[in-house]
Amino acid sequence: MIEIDDAVSFVFGVEKKMLKERTRKMEVVQARQVAMRWRKMNTKQSLQQIAEEYGDFDHATVVHATKTINNFIKIYPEWREKVAMVENMLPKCENN
């Protein structure tokens, strides 16, 4: 079964390990935000657990990531397509 980090790194063209590093490179930040949003919406992990998993951030980072990606999806058709590609590669619920 494919995992969220695998799907995001494939669709966004970033290395999987980069998602967990504290970098401000736009392409990595946006891919990480998509992964955080998916985990928030599809798992029972706390916001703090998700944030810590992706580079030891705090829960507000996950909230911000979710709002940012939701706005991108509303505004940009190419973001709708990319996020849909990621979501179609994954099960509706992950056991975490």
Buried (B, 14 or more C-beta within 10 A) or exposed (E): EEBBBBBBBBBBEBEBEBBBEEBEEEEBBBBBBBBBBBBBEBBEBEBBBBBBBBBEBEBEBBBEBBEBBBEBBEEEEEBEEBBEBBBEBBEEEBEE
